[in-house]
Amino acid sequence: MLKIRIAGTESELRQVAHKAGSTRIKRFKRENCKTSFAIDVEISVSDFLENLDLNSGSEETDSHEQKCNPQEIQAELEDLLEEISDK
């Protein structure tokens, strides 16, 4: 499982929380006295990669983007998660 923190305005996060099924919006007070908001979302590696569009809306594709293989990315993420779990 991946844990992703999404930051934004409170109204934006309410929309995301509704879709993600999470309603806990965290508030953080910054040193400059401004408040920022975030939610934490857990998603499986396979679900994340299924929803990831590596060429989203870009007419010009970078040679690096053309070489991205979702299966390789998934394997690398799973290896990283396994390494983190071992520690």
Helices and strands as residue ranges (DSSP letters): E 2-8, H 10-20, E 26-29, E 35-43, H 45-51, H 63-66, H 70-86
